[in-house]
Amino acid sequence: MVVASFSPVHGDRFRSLAIPVIDLSCDRALASELIVRACEEFGFFKVISHGVPVDIVSRMEAAALEFFSLPVVEKQRAGPPNPIGYGSKTIGLNGDSGEVEYLLLHTNPSSVSQQAGVISRKNPTEFSCVVNEYMETVQEVACKILELLAEGLGLRDSGVFSRLIRDTENDSLLRLNHYPPWHNKEDMRSDRIGFGEHSDPQIITLLRSNDVEGLQILSPSSLDGAVWVPVPPDPNAFHIMVGDLLQVMTNGRLASVRHRAIVDSYSPRLSMGYFGAPPLHEWISPLPEMTTPQMPRCYKSFTWAEYKKAMYSLRLGHNRLDLFRADEMEEHPGLVK
Ligand code: GA4
């Protein structure tokens, strides 16, 4: 996948774009068809009528805000983010940075309760309950979307994607991001990167944010090149992103969406991302049903653990999938089996 890269934000071209909105309560066949189309065209869409109760989202948001309002030393008790824990301004392990503080949690309930003890000294049990409830509910929506997607793609096994993230050993994550606001006119610049350009490495991402702008997606366009598209916030919806593993399993028919967050408001932005991932030992490869003589297999097989290792060894904006292309493998022996 060749992607245009925009380093300075100044001078970027922007385009408004009708981002697909899918009502998950609509007719099943229609929802499947719309999801496939949105994933093919943008790798991105918004879902409404998703069935996640408002109070579950509000409790999660309140717990996140309470955590971010703690003194820095208290937040640092959650440990440095390697890979889970509390981070501020530094992203990943290779020198990336951004105007953001965040908390990364593993979705495994025993990991959550372990983390809860240091995250919320006031009421760790309450924190674990809120996080587990949110994760379980959002995971269900993710599974529903993945099953509709598999049906829309005409795959024989509609659980081929969702089974990976339902597995009790799944490696899914929850990320709470807190972006600072502008304080004065001097802050009102459009070059303030909160989280730089990247695609999510997992299968699927469900992102919920408060009513504050900042998310942008890179829209590939054959006519005028790729442009950054600001995504209007909608606290009642989830924004769905195709991850790298879904790109591989669909043999490139769906492409993971490149996105970024900028600091773009007088209000702080809070986003909560669920990243649905398979177990570490799971082998990922293009599904045989997605390969044809006209569309031969584009990617090698690799385990999620191998992909994760590669992703942490590279800078944020790097296109990791290029290393796993079927035709590139000879040049990178030893990277994957
Ligand atoms: C992007 C998606 C998720 O936020 C994340 C990020 C992770 C991190 O912040 O530790 C990574 C980034 C993300 C991709 C490349 C590597 C790893 C930072 C980074 C430079 C939690 C994830 O899984 O991958």
Boltz pocket constraint, residues with backbone or C-beta under 6 A from the ligand:
constraints:
  - pocket:
      binder: B
      contacts: [[A, 81], [A, 83], [A, 91], [A, 92], [A, 93], [A, 94], [A, 96], [A, 104], [A, 173], [A, 175], [A, 198], [A, 199], [A, 200], [A, 201], [A, 202], [A, 275], [A, 311], [A, 312], [A, 314], [A, 315], [A, 316]]
      max_distance: 6.0
